[in-house]
Amino acid sequence: MLFHKKRFELHKVTPLSKGIALVLFISMPFIGFCLGVRYQKLVSGAEIYRLKMENEILKSVEAKFESFK
């Protein structure tokens, strides 16, 4: 048999799978933290924009009420 087909066994732990697991185990918390910081900045920016818009709307409503007096 010239070409022997190597069978891949997915249930064995190999040095490659250990390395991949180690890299993921170490890097995922840092990646999650960085994504969380970006998300918080995005949410905070949207909240500040919403508050500014509410403030402008309230000022325009107050000005209209003042004009009725």
Residue pairs with C-beta under 8 A, 6 or more apart in sequence:
none
